[in-house]
């Protein structure tokens, strides 16, 4: 991966989650200044080398002041291993945590928010998609400039079972009637996702942009 063009001052939520725990060491390695939000009971799980702020990701008042001085806020809080039956958890965690982060970013005039949403439309995961779409709308309503990434499923440690679907995807991507949906709802690897996040952070946009699965894959190839 290429080195950072300039140092970013990053406030990151979801520091001990699937993406956060892998992204933070890469950011530090590339010379960025990282502040991670964590609950008291999770502090020891935060990767070493970054500043840690104790707070509740569902309550903006507990961490807004710590966001001051950051030029980038990366929102990664979410329910682990999303499933169709986790609707109540999406509404209780994914939505409120994003809204809290958006409020904090707006209050502290953060120039760029990076938000991991989900690919849509899709025939399943409707509640998950609904919550994430509402959060995307909230970013716009707050007047923030954002990079919104829309993966469908991220392949990686403990997340390999969809590999069995790869042959099916290859067929669907070749059929004109199903190609667009198959590409939009395609699988990405953890390496591709991390590369797309790094690129997004290091190349802040002038206006809000959306990065879909094909672009996540392309960035994964170009950043290696």
C-alpha positions in Angstrom: 0.0 0.0 0.0 1.2 3.5 -0.7 2.1 5.8 2.1 0.0 8.7 3.3 0.2 12.0 1.4 -0.4 14.0 4.5 -1.1 13.3 8.1 -4.8 13.1 9.1 -6.2 13.7 12.6 -8.7 10.9 12.8 -11.4 10.2 15.4 -12.6 6.6 15.1 -15.5 4.8 16.6 -15.8 1.0 16.6 -12.1 0.7 17.5 -12.4 -2.9 18.8 -14.7 -4.1 16.0 -14.0 -6.2 13.0 -12.8 -3.4 10.8 -11.5 -1.0 13.5 -9.1 -3.3 15.2 -7.4 -3.9 11.8 -7.7 -0.4 10.4 -6.0 1.4 13.3 -2.6 -0.2 13.0 -2.5 0.6 9.3 -3.4 4.2 9.9 -0.7 4.5 12.6 1.8 2.8 10.3 1.1 5.4 7.7 1.8 8.3 10.1 -1.8 9.3 10.9 -2.8 10.7 14.3 -5.6 8.4 15.6 -8.0 8.9 18.5 -10.2 5.9 19.3 -13.4 5.9 21.2 -14.0 3.0 23.5 -16.2 2.0 26.4 -14.4 1.6 29.7 -14.6 -2.2 29.6 -13.1 -2.3 26.1 -10.1 0.0 26.4 -7.6 -2.9 26.7 -8.8 -4.2 23.3 -7.9 -1.1 21.4 -4.8 -1.5 19.3 -1.7 0.1 20.8 -0.3 3.4 19.6 -3.4 5.6 19.4 -5.0 8.0 21.9 -8.0 6.4 23.6 -11.1 8.3 24.7 -13.6 6.7 27.0 -17.2 7.2 26.1 -20.5 5.8 25.0 -20.8 5.6 21.2 -24.5 5.9 21.5 -24.3 9.2 23.4 -22.7 12.1 21.6 -22.3 14.1 24.8 -19.8 11.6 26.2 -17.3 12.1 23.4 -18.1 15.3 21.3 -15.4 17.4 23.0 -12.8 14.8 22.2 -13.6 15.1 18.5 -12.4 18.7 18.5 -9.3 19.2 16.3 -10.1 16.1 14.1 -10.3 16.6 10.4 -11.8 13.1 9.8 -14.3 11.0 11.7 -14.5 7.3 10.8 -17.8 5.7 12.0 -17.4 1.9 12.3 -19.8 1.0 15.2 -22.2 -1.8 14.2 -23.8 -5.1 15.3 -21.3 -8.0 14.6 -22.2 -10.4 11.8 -25.4 -8.7 10.6 -28.3 -11.1 10.0 -32.0 -10.6 9.0 -33.2 -11.4 12.5 -31.1 -8.7 14.2 -33.4 -5.8 13.3 -33.9 -4.7 16.9 -30.1 -4.6 17.4 -29.6 -2.5 14.2 -32.2 0.0 15.5 -30.7 0.0 19.0 -27.0 0.2 18.1 -26.2 0.9 14.4 -28.6 3.8 14.0 -28.0 5.6 17.3 -24.2 5.3 17.2 -24.1 6.8 13.7 -26.5 9.6 14.7 -24.3 10.3 17.7 -21.1 10.4 15.5 -22.8 12.7 13.0 -23.9 15.1 15.7 -20.4 15.2 17.2 -18.8 15.7 13.8 -21.2 18.5 12.9 -20.7 20.2 16.3 -16.9 20.1 15.9 -16.9 21.1 12.2 -15.2 17.9 11.1 -14.4 18.3 7.4 -14.9 14.6 6.4 -16.8 11.7 7.8 -16.2 8.2 6.6 -19.3 5.9 7.0 -19.5 2.2 6.2 -23.1 1.6 5.0 -24.4 -1.3 3.0 -25.2 -2.1 -0.6 -28.8 -1.5 -1.6 -31.4 -2.2 -2.8 -31.4 -5.9 -1.9 -34.0 -8.6 -1.5 -32.9 -9.4 2.1 -31.6 -7.5 5.2 -34.3 -4.9 4.7 -34.1 -3.6 8.3 -30.3 -3.4 8.2 -30.5 -1.5 4.9 -33.3 0.8 6.2 -31.2 1.8 9.2 -28.1 2.5 7.2 -30.0 4.5 4.6 -31.5 6.6 7.3 -28.0 7.3 8.6 -26.8 8.2 5.1 -29.7 10.7 4.9 -28.7 12.1 8.4 -25.2 12.8 7.1 -26.6 14.9 4.3 -29.1 16.7 6.5 -26.2 17.6 8.8 -24.4 19.3 5.9 -21.4 17.0 6.3 -19.0 16.0 3.5 -18.8 12.3 3.6 -17.4 9.2 2.0 -20.0 6.5 2.2 -18.8 2.9 1.5 -21.4 0.3 0.6 -20.0 -3.2 0.9 -22.4 -6.2 1.0 -20.4 -8.9 2.7 -16.8 -8.7 3.8 -14.8 -11.9 3.5 -12.2 -12.4 6.2 -11.3 -14.3 9.4 -14.5 -16.0 10.8 -16.3 -14.6 7.7 -15.5 -17.2 5.0 -18.7 -19.1 4.5 -19.9 -17.1 1.5 -16.9 -18.3 -0.5 -19.2 -21.2 -1.5 -21.2 -18.6 -3.4 -18.4 -17.4 -5.6 -19.1 -19.7 -8.5 -22.8 -18.5 -8.5 -21.6 -14.9 -8.4 -19.4 -15.5 -11.4 -22.3 -16.8 -13.4 -24.6 -14.0 -12.4 -22.0 -11.4 -13.3 -21.9 -12.7 -16.8 -25.6 -12.6 -17.4 -26.8 -9.2 -18.6 -30.1 -9.4 -16.7 -28.4 -10.1 -13.3 -25.0 -8.4 -13.8 -25.7 -5.1 -12.1 -27.2 -6.7 -9.0 -24.5 -9.3 -8.8 -21.8 -6.6 -8.9 -23.6 -4.3 -6.5 -24.2 -7.1 -4.0 -20.8 -8.8 -4.6 -18.3 -10.0 -2.0 -15.3 -8.0 -1.0 -12.3 -9.2 1.0 -11.1 -7.6 4.3 -8.0 -6.5 2.5 -10.0 -4.7 -0.2 -12.2 -3.1 2.4 -9.3 -1.8 4.4 -7.6 -0.5 1.3 -10.8 1.4 0.4 -11.0 2.9 3.8 -7.4 4.0 3.8 -7.8 5.6 0.4 -11.0 7.3 1.5 -9.4 8.8 4.5 -6.3 9.9 2.7 -8.2 11.4 -0.3 -11.0 13.5 1.3 -13.6 14.7 -1.2 -14.9 18.1 -1.9 -18.5 16.8 -2.1 -20.0 13.6 -0.6 -19.2 10.5 -2.6 -20.5 6.9 -2.5 -18.2 4.0 -3.1 -19.9 0.8 -4.2 -18.6 -2.8 -4.4 -16.9 -2.6 -7.8 -15.0 0.5 -6.7 -14.1 -1.1 -3.3 -12.6 -4.0 -5.3 -10.7 -1.6 -7.6 -9.2 0.3 -4.7 -8.2 -3.0 -3.2 -6.2 -3.8 -6.3 -4.7 -0.4 -6.7 -3.6 0.1 -3.1 -1.6 -3.1 -2.9 
